Amino acid sequence: LLNNSIGGKQAPNYKNSEEWYKPTFDYLKQKGVITNIQNPNAEITRNEMAKYLSLGLEKLKNQKIDTTTPTSIKDFNAIPNEYKDYVASAVNAGLIKGDEHQNFNGSK
């Protein structure tokens, strides 16, 4: 979904249905968007999704990330420092937002 949303659309062409993700993961690794994901079927947190979206914008779209603290996220200070720039970037780009109470809920 990440690659199709902000990267280049890739047709699934891998014959091993258990590793359906491999061509896209290889592409995203090559571009520096992801490193090593142990279980591609595992759930990820909103913080992690923001990281991948932000890196996708930077690496696939050559966009400078906007790390200005978003005023639309009330719990921004609760986000771990390692994710703050990524969350700010993804929110400021309009790719992800908070809930109905303007909380990001990054660990969910």
Contacts in CASP RR format, 6 or more apart in sequence:
PFRMAT RR
TARGET T0000
AUTHOR 0000-0000-0000
METHOD contacts of the structure
MODEL  1
LLNNSIGGKQAPNYKNSEEWYKPTFDYLKQKGVITNIQNPNAEITRNEMA
KYLSLGLEKLKNQKIDTTTPTSIKDFNAIPNEYKDYVASAVNAGLIKGDE
HQNFNGSK
2 28 0 8 1.000
2 33 0 8 1.000
2 52 0 8 1.000
2 53 0 8 1.000
2 56 0 8 1.000
3 9 0 8 1.000
3 10 0 8 1.000
3 24 0 8 1.000
3 27 0 8 1.000
3 28 0 8 1.000
3 60 0 8 1.000
4 10 0 8 1.000
5 95 0 8 1.000
6 53 0 8 1.000
6 56 0 8 1.000
6 57 0 8 1.000
6 60 0 8 1.000
6 61 0 8 1.000
6 95 0 8 1.000
7 56 0 8 1.000
7 60 0 8 1.000
7 61 0 8 1.000
8 60 0 8 1.000
10 23 0 8 1.000
10 24 0 8 1.000
10 27 0 8 1.000
12 20 0 8 1.000
12 23 0 8 1.000
13 23 0 8 1.000
14 20 0 8 1.000
14 22 0 8 1.000
14 23 0 8 1.000
16 22 0 8 1.000
21 40 0 8 1.000
25 34 0 8 1.000
25 37 0 8 1.000
25 40 0 8 1.000
28 34 0 8 1.000
29 35 0 8 1.000
29 36 0 8 1.000
31 56 0 8 1.000
31 59 0 8 1.000
31 60 0 8 1.000
32 55 0 8 1.000
32 59 0 8 1.000
33 52 0 8 1.000
33 55 0 8 1.000
33 56 0 8 1.000
33 59 0 8 1.000
33 60 0 8 1.000
34 52 0 8 1.000
34 55 0 8 1.000
44 52 0 8 1.000
45 106 0 8 1.000
45 107 0 8 1.000
45 108 0 8 1.000
46 96 0 8 1.000
46 104 0 8 1.000
46 105 0 8 1.000
46 106 0 8 1.000
46 107 0 8 1.000
46 108 0 8 1.000
47 79 0 8 1.000
47 80 0 8 1.000
47 83 0 8 1.000
47 86 0 8 1.000
47 87 0 8 1.000
47 106 0 8 1.000
47 107 0 8 1.000
48 83 0 8 1.000
49 90 0 8 1.000
49 96 0 8 1.000
50 83 0 8 1.000
50 86 0 8 1.000
50 87 0 8 1.000
50 89 0 8 1.000
50 90 0 8 1.000
50 91 0 8 1.000
50 96 0 8 1.000
50 106 0 8 1.000
51 83 0 8 1.000
51 86 0 8 1.000
53 86 0 8 1.000
53 89 0 8 1.000
53 90 0 8 1.000
53 93 0 8 1.000
53 95 0 8 1.000
53 96 0 8 1.000
54 65 0 8 1.000
54 85 0 8 1.000
54 86 0 8 1.000
54 87 0 8 1.000
54 89 0 8 1.000
54 90 0 8 1.000
54 93 0 8 1.000
55 86 0 8 1.000
57 63 0 8 1.000
57 65 0 8 1.000
57 89 0 8 1.000
57 90 0 8 1.000
57 93 0 8 1.000
57 95 0 8 1.000
58 64 0 8 1.000
58 65 0 8 1.000
58 89 0 8 1.000
63 93 0 8 1.000
65 85 0 8 1.000
65 86 0 8 1.000
65 88 0 8 1.000
65 89 0 8 1.000
66 88 0 8 1.000
66 89 0 8 1.000
66 92 0 8 1.000
66 93 0 8 1.000
67 84 0 8 1.000
67 85 0 8 1.000
67 88 0 8 1.000
67 89 0 8 1.000
67 92 0 8 1.000
68 88 0 8 1.000
68 92 0 8 1.000
69 76 0 8 1.000
69 84 0 8 1.000
69 88 0 8 1.000
70 76 0 8 1.000
70 87 0 8 1.000
70 88 0 8 1.000
70 91 0 8 1.000
70 92 0 8 1.000
72 91 0 8 1.000
72 97 0 8 1.000
72 98 0 8 1.000
72 102 0 8 1.000
73 87 0 8 1.000
73 91 0 8 1.000
73 97 0 8 1.000
73 98 0 8 1.000
73 102 0 8 1.000
73 103 0 8 1.000
73 104 0 8 1.000
74 101 0 8 1.000
74 102 0 8 1.000
74 103 0 8 1.000
75 103 0 8 1.000
75 104 0 8 1.000
75 105 0 8 1.000
76 84 0 8 1.000
76 87 0 8 1.000
76 88 0 8 1.000
76 104 0 8 1.000
79 87 0 8 1.000
79 104 0 8 1.000
79 106 0 8 1.000
83 106 0 8 1.000
87 96 0 8 1.000
87 104 0 8 1.000
87 106 0 8 1.000
90 96 0 8 1.000
91 97 0 8 1.000
91 98 0 8 1.000
91 104 0 8 1.000
98 104 0 8 1.000
98 105 0 8 1.000
99 105 0 8 1.000
END
